[in-house]
Each structure stands twice: as C-alpha cells, then as structure tokens.
Amino acid sequence: MAGEFKRESLFQKGPKWKREHVADYKFDFVDVDEFHDPGWWMAFKFIILYFSIAMSTLVYCAELWTAGILLIYDKWSLSTQPLIRFEISKWIYVGCIILSFLLLAWEIRKARNIIRSRNISYAATNVMASRFYSMKSYSHFCLFQTIHSSRKITDYMAFFVFFTLKGWKRLLFAQSPRQIIAGITVYALLKSAWTNKQNNFEFTTNWDAYGEDWSQRVALLLMSFTCILWCLSILSFVLGCFLYLPILCHIQGNLKEYCCHKIDKRISEILERQRKRRIKELERKEAAINDQNTRKNNASNLKRENLNRTATLPTLPKVDDSD
C-alpha cells in the first residue's frame, strides 16, 4: 500500500504535460474541412509551401547534375579547382550526394508509414508527411497551420528545436563536407575574380572571370546558392543546440513525445472550441426560428380575433307614428 502511494506521489510530481490525458487523433475522425481558412494570409503561406517544395526539388536536381559532371566527365564543374586534391574532393562530393539520396529514401519510407497510420500528431511532426497532406488538400494545410499556431513561447521553441535538430544526420554528414569544399572553392574563385592587378578589391561584370563557359557559371551560381542555404541551416542548428538544454529541462521528457502530446492537446482545444461554436450557432438558429414562430402565432391570433369580432353599428329608437 505504501509502495503504491509512493509511486503515485512520484507520478504526480512529474511534469504537468505527462499527467494530462489527451486523445490520440486520426484523420478518420476529424473533419478537416472545418479548418478551411479563406483568408489571404493563409493562402500566402500555402504559396510559400509550394515555393519551398520547388526549392527542395531544385536542390536535389543540382546535386544530381553535379554528381553527373564529376562521375561522367571526371572534371570539376568550376574553372577554379578545389584546394583539396580533385580525386579526394570528387569522392567526398559524390559520397555526400549518395548519402543525401539514401537519407531521402529513408525519410520517404518513414513518411509512407505515417501516412498509412493516418495519425495527425505523427504527420504534423514529419515534414514530408505534412507536405503530402498539405498538397492533397488546402484544408489539411490549414489544419497543420492551426495546430502549429501556438501562442506559448515554450511550445514554439520546442517545435523549433525539434524540427531543427531532426535533420542533424543530413546536415552534418550529407551536406557539411561537400558544402565546405564548395564554399572554399567558390570563395577562391570569387576572390580571384574580384581582385584587380593592383591586388585590390574590384567587382567585375566580365562573365569570363566566373567561368570559361555557361555551364561553369551556372555551376558557380548553384554552388553559391546551396552554400548560402547550408550556412542558414548551420545557424539554425547552432541556435537549436543552444535551446535544446533549456527546453529539455522544461519538458523533463522526450522532445518528440512532448511535441506529439502538445499537438493532440491543441487539436482537443480546437475541436472543443468548434463544438461550442456549433452549439451557439444552433442555439441562435433555434432562437431565431422560435421568435419567427412566435410572431406568426401572434399574427394569426390577431387575425382570428378580427374575424370573430362582430361589427357594432349605431341604431335609432323606433317612434310610433299612430299618435
């Protein structure tokens, strides 16, 4: 008996979110059309989603193009050779690209399992699954945006840390080695192009300084673009690492479990608000119908009283003329 009381007291002393009981929601039991938002801001974010998907597709196409140049033509796509020997940098580059596509295949496999489960919280914590549902219908996109629109700063930070650190394998092993090589090479090329004969900085519009032909210039543009994206990802990753420990101390548990719990709780709150709103609308409609029926009854009663009322006309007294 004392042991049960001790376990119960320890459980009650845990974090508050672990003591909360929320339902596990699936798409089969939620009407996503109720989350449809016709506002312009939501539509703008929907366009941004398609733009980000297009950007990701272009990045993978650029990786395939770079790998093909290195393997088929066995030459560097830029006019400036990398500081690391070409035979080494080539296989580092190709190996990172192959690893990137292997991780993509693994993410597709996980996303397919989540999509089959139709679990909302799992789909909301998986980028590929949430994008699949968002492209499936605009209402699904509005649902995910409503779920993630939490006003609590701790929840916002927790989701930021979760999604930022989730792709650490891709960032550190599939992107960082080749982006470092590409960044150093791009820096050397631009430094050479923007340095005049007096060894001073001078920006040039001479296309030949950026490559011997258009293929090398396009390669320079793509490498510069991917390097900028990588730098932004590294900054987000470093910020996520700094925030991870405070968030972990706050939630006192597994970060993914916490995010899924918050998503299910958020859905419960949204559905409860929708239920109360539907009840109020139903009560308002019933009140309007009752008021209309009352007016009709009063009008019919008044009409009935007018029909039953007999007209009273003035009369003159009868006078006997025989006198």
C-alpha positions as CSV (number, residue, x, y, z in Angstrom):
1,M,0.0,0.0,0.0
2,A,2.8,2.4,0.9
3,G,4.6,1.4,-2.3
4,E,1.6,2.3,-4.4
5,F,1.2,5.6,-2.6
6,K,4.9,6.4,-3.2
7,R,4.6,5.6,-6.9
8,E,1.5,7.7,-7.2
9,S,3.2,10.6,-5.5
10,L,6.2,10.3,-7.7
11,F,4.0,10.3,-10.8
12,Q,2.1,13.4,-9.6
13,K,5.4,15.2,-9.1
14,G,6.4,14.7,-12.8
15,P,5.9,17.3,-15.4
16,K,2.4,18.6,-15.9
17,W,2.1,17.6,-19.5
18,K,2.7,13.9,-18.6
19,R,-0.1,14.0,-16.2
20,E,-2.5,15.3,-18.8
21,H,-4.7,12.7,-20.7
22,V,-5.4,13.6,-24.2
23,A,-6.9,11.6,-27.1
24,D,-4.9,10.3,-30.0
25,Y,-6.5,11.8,-33.1
26,K,-6.6,10.4,-36.6
27,F,-7.8,11.9,-39.8
28,D,-10.6,9.4,-40.0
29,F,-12.4,11.1,-37.0
30,V,-11.7,14.7,-37.8
31,D,-13.5,16.8,-40.4
32,V,-10.6,18.8,-41.9
33,D,-13.0,20.9,-44.0
34,E,-13.9,22.7,-40.7
35,F,-10.4,24.1,-40.6
36,H,-10.7,25.7,-44.1
37,D,-9.4,29.3,-43.8
38,P,-10.2,31.5,-46.8
39,G,-8.0,34.4,-45.6
40,W,-5.3,35.8,-47.8
41,W,-2.5,35.3,-45.2
42,M,-3.2,31.5,-45.1
43,A,-3.3,31.4,-48.9
44,F,0.0,33.3,-49.0
45,K,1.6,30.7,-46.6
46,F,0.2,28.0,-48.9
47,I,2.0,29.5,-51.9
48,I,5.2,29.7,-49.8
49,L,4.8,25.9,-49.1
50,Y,4.8,25.2,-52.9
51,F,7.8,27.5,-53.3
52,S,9.8,25.6,-50.6
53,I,8.9,22.3,-52.3
54,A,10.1,23.6,-55.6
55,M,13.3,24.9,-54.0
56,S,14.0,21.5,-52.4
57,T,13.4,19.8,-55.8
58,L,15.9,22.2,-57.5
59,V,18.5,21.4,-54.8
60,Y,18.2,17.7,-55.5
61,C,18.4,18.3,-59.2
62,A,21.5,20.4,-58.7
63,E,23.1,17.6,-56.7
64,L,22.3,15.1,-59.5
65,W,23.8,17.4,-62.1
66,T,26.9,18.0,-60.0
67,A,27.4,14.2,-59.4
68,G,26.9,13.5,-63.1
69,I,29.6,16.1,-64.0
70,L,32.0,14.6,-61.5
71,L,31.4,11.0,-62.5
72,I,30.8,11.1,-66.2
73,Y,33.2,13.9,-67.3
74,D,35.6,13.3,-64.4
75,K,36.2,17.0,-64.0
76,W,35.4,19.9,-61.6
77,S,32.4,21.9,-62.7
78,L,34.1,25.2,-61.8
79,S,37.1,26.8,-63.5
80,T,38.9,27.0,-60.2
81,Q,40.0,23.7,-58.8
82,P,39.3,22.8,-55.1
83,L,42.1,23.2,-52.6
84,I,41.8,19.5,-51.7
85,R,43.1,17.2,-54.4
86,F,40.5,16.6,-57.1
87,E,40.5,12.8,-56.7
88,I,39.7,13.2,-52.9
89,S,37.2,16.1,-53.2
90,K,35.4,14.3,-56.0
91,W,34.6,11.2,-54.0
92,I,33.7,13.3,-50.9
93,Y,31.3,15.2,-53.0
94,V,29.8,12.1,-54.7
95,G,29.6,10.2,-51.4
96,C,27.8,13.0,-49.7
97,I,25.3,13.2,-52.6
98,I,24.7,9.5,-52.5
99,L,24.2,9.6,-48.7
100,S,21.7,12.5,-49.2
101,F,19.6,10.4,-51.5
102,L,19.8,7.4,-49.2
103,L,18.5,9.6,-46.3
104,L,15.8,10.9,-48.7
105,A,14.7,7.3,-49.4
106,W,14.6,6.6,-45.6
107,E,12.5,9.7,-45.0
108,I,10.1,8.7,-47.7
109,R,9.8,5.2,-46.1
110,K,9.0,6.8,-42.7
111,A,6.6,9.2,-44.2
112,R,4.7,6.4,-46.0
113,N,4.2,4.6,-42.7
114,I,3.0,7.7,-41.0
115,I,0.6,8.4,-43.9
116,R,-0.8,4.9,-43.6
117,S,-1.3,5.3,-39.9
118,R,-3.4,8.5,-40.5
119,N,-2.2,9.8,-37.2
120,I,-2.4,13.6,-37.1
121,S,0.3,14.2,-34.5
122,Y,2.8,11.9,-36.3
123,A,2.0,13.6,-39.6
124,A,2.4,17.1,-38.1
125,T,5.9,16.2,-36.8
126,N,7.0,14.7,-40.1
127,V,7.9,17.3,-42.8
128,M,7.3,15.0,-45.7
129,A,4.0,13.6,-44.4
130,S,2.7,17.0,-43.6
131,R,3.6,18.3,-47.1
132,F,1.9,15.3,-48.7
133,Y,-1.3,16.0,-46.8
134,S,-1.0,19.8,-47.5
135,M,-0.6,19.2,-51.2
136,K,-3.5,16.8,-51.0
137,S,-6.0,19.5,-49.9
138,Y,-5.9,23.1,-48.7
139,S,-7.9,22.1,-45.7
140,H,-5.2,19.8,-44.5
141,F,-2.7,22.6,-44.8
142,C,-5.0,24.9,-42.8
143,L,-5.2,22.2,-40.1
144,F,-1.5,21.9,-39.7
145,Q,-1.1,25.7,-39.6
146,T,-3.8,25.9,-36.9
147,I,-2.0,23.2,-34.9
148,H,1.4,25.0,-35.1
149,S,0.0,28.4,-34.3
150,S,0.6,28.2,-30.6
151,R,1.0,31.4,-28.7
152,K,3.1,29.9,-25.9
153,I,6.8,30.8,-26.4
154,T,7.9,27.5,-24.8
155,D,5.9,25.4,-27.3
156,Y,7.2,27.5,-30.2
157,M,10.8,27.0,-29.0
158,A,10.2,23.2,-28.5
159,F,8.9,22.8,-32.1
160,F,11.7,24.9,-33.5
161,V,14.3,22.7,-31.7
162,F,12.6,19.5,-32.7
163,F,12.4,20.3,-36.4
164,T,15.9,21.9,-36.4
165,L,17.7,19.0,-34.8
166,K,15.7,16.4,-36.5
167,G,17.8,16.6,-39.7
168,W,21.2,16.6,-38.0
169,K,22.4,13.5,-39.9
170,R,21.7,15.1,-43.3
171,L,23.2,18.4,-42.2
172,L,26.4,17.1,-40.7
173,F,27.2,14.1,-42.8
174,A,25.4,14.6,-46.2
175,Q,25.8,18.4,-46.6
176,S,28.6,19.8,-44.4
177,P,31.7,18.0,-46.0
178,R,30.8,18.9,-49.6
179,Q,29.5,22.4,-48.8
180,I,32.8,23.2,-47.0
181,I,34.7,22.1,-50.1
182,A,32.3,24.0,-52.4
183,G,32.4,27.1,-50.2
184,I,36.2,27.2,-50.1
185,T,36.3,26.8,-53.9
186,V,33.6,29.4,-54.5
187,Y,35.4,31.8,-52.2
188,A,38.7,31.3,-54.0
189,L,37.1,31.8,-57.4
190,L,35.3,35.0,-56.4
191,K,38.4,36.3,-54.7
192,S,40.3,35.8,-57.9
193,A,37.6,37.4,-60.0
194,W,37.2,40.4,-57.7
195,T,40.9,41.2,-57.3
196,N,42.5,43.6,-59.8
197,K,46.1,43.8,-60.9
198,Q,46.9,46.1,-58.0
199,N,45.7,43.3,-55.6
200,N,42.7,45.5,-54.6
201,F,39.0,44.6,-54.4
202,E,37.2,45.4,-57.6
203,F,33.8,43.9,-58.6
204,T,33.8,42.8,-62.3
205,T,30.9,42.2,-64.7
206,N,33.2,40.2,-67.0
207,W,31.5,36.8,-67.4
208,D,34.8,35.2,-68.3
209,A,36.0,35.8,-64.8
210,Y,33.3,33.5,-63.4
211,G,33.9,30.6,-65.8
212,E,35.1,29.6,-69.2
213,D,31.5,28.8,-70.4
214,W,27.9,29.0,-69.2
215,S,28.0,25.5,-67.6
216,Q,30.7,26.6,-65.3
217,R,28.9,29.9,-64.5
218,V,25.7,28.0,-63.7
219,A,27.6,25.6,-61.5
220,L,29.1,28.6,-59.7
221,L,25.6,30.0,-59.2
222,L,24.2,26.7,-57.9
223,M,27.1,26.1,-55.6
224,S,26.8,29.6,-54.2
225,F,23.1,29.1,-53.7
226,T,23.5,25.8,-51.8
227,C,26.3,27.2,-49.7
228,I,24.0,30.1,-48.6
229,L,21.3,27.6,-47.7
230,W,23.8,25.5,-45.8
231,C,25.0,28.5,-43.8
232,L,21.4,29.3,-42.8
233,S,20.9,25.7,-41.8
234,I,24.1,25.7,-39.7
235,L,23.0,28.9,-37.9
236,S,19.6,27.4,-37.1
237,F,21.3,24.2,-36.0
238,V,23.6,26.0,-33.6
239,L,20.6,28.0,-32.2
240,G,18.7,24.8,-31.8
241,C,21.6,23.2,-29.9
242,F,21.8,26.2,-27.5
243,L,18.0,26.0,-26.9
244,Y,17.9,22.2,-26.5
245,L,19.1,22.0,-22.9
246,P,16.7,24.7,-21.6
247,I,13.8,23.0,-23.4
248,L,14.8,19.6,-22.1
249,C,14.9,20.9,-18.5
250,H,11.5,22.5,-19.1
251,I,9.7,19.5,-20.5
252,Q,11.6,16.8,-18.4
253,G,11.0,14.1,-21.0
254,N,11.3,13.1,-24.6
255,L,11.0,16.0,-27.1
256,K,9.1,14.1,-29.8
257,E,6.7,12.8,-27.2
258,Y,6.2,16.3,-25.9
259,C,5.5,17.7,-29.4
260,C,3.0,14.9,-30.2
261,H,1.3,15.5,-26.8
262,K,1.0,19.2,-27.5
263,I,-0.4,18.6,-31.0
264,D,-3.1,16.2,-29.6
265,K,-3.9,18.7,-26.9
266,R,-4.1,21.5,-29.4
267,I,-6.5,19.5,-31.6
268,S,-8.6,18.8,-28.5
269,E,-8.8,22.5,-27.7
270,I,-9.6,23.4,-31.3
271,L,-12.3,20.8,-31.6
272,E,-13.8,21.9,-28.3
273,R,-14.0,25.5,-29.5
274,Q,-15.6,24.3,-32.7
275,R,-18.1,22.3,-30.7
276,K,-19.0,25.3,-28.6
277,R,-19.3,27.5,-31.6
278,R,-21.6,25.0,-33.3
279,I,-23.8,24.8,-30.2
280,K,-24.0,28.6,-30.1
281,E,-24.9,28.8,-33.8
282,L,-27.5,26.1,-33.3
283,E,-29.0,27.9,-30.3
284,R,-29.0,31.2,-32.2
285,K,-30.8,29.5,-35.1
286,E,-33.3,27.9,-32.8
287,A,-33.9,31.2,-31.1
288,A,-34.5,32.9,-34.4
289,I,-36.9,30.1,-35.5
290,N,-38.8,30.3,-32.2
291,D,-39.0,34.1,-32.5
292,Q,-40.3,33.8,-36.0
293,N,-42.9,31.2,-35.0
294,T,-44.0,33.4,-32.1
295,R,-44.5,36.3,-34.5
296,K,-46.5,34.1,-36.8
297,N,-48.7,32.8,-34.0
298,N,-49.3,36.3,-32.7
299,A,-50.2,37.5,-36.2
300,S,-52.6,34.5,-36.8
301,N,-54.3,35.0,-33.4
302,L,-54.8,38.7,-34.1
303,K,-56.3,37.8,-37.5
304,R,-58.6,35.3,-35.9
305,E,-59.8,37.8,-33.3
306,N,-60.6,40.3,-36.1
307,L,-62.7,37.7,-37.9
308,N,-64.6,36.7,-34.9
309,R,-65.4,40.2,-33.8
310,T,-68.9,41.4,-34.8
311,A,-69.4,44.9,-36.1
312,T,-71.5,47.1,-33.8
313,L,-73.4,49.8,-35.7
314,P,-75.3,52.7,-34.1
315,T,-79.2,52.3,-34.1
316,L,-82.1,54.8,-33.8
317,P,-85.1,54.4,-31.5
318,K,-88.3,53.3,-33.1
319,V,-91.1,56.0,-33.0
320,D,-94.8,55.1,-33.2
321,D,-96.5,57.4,-35.7
322,S,-100.0,56.3,-34.8
323,D,-100.3,59.0,-32.2
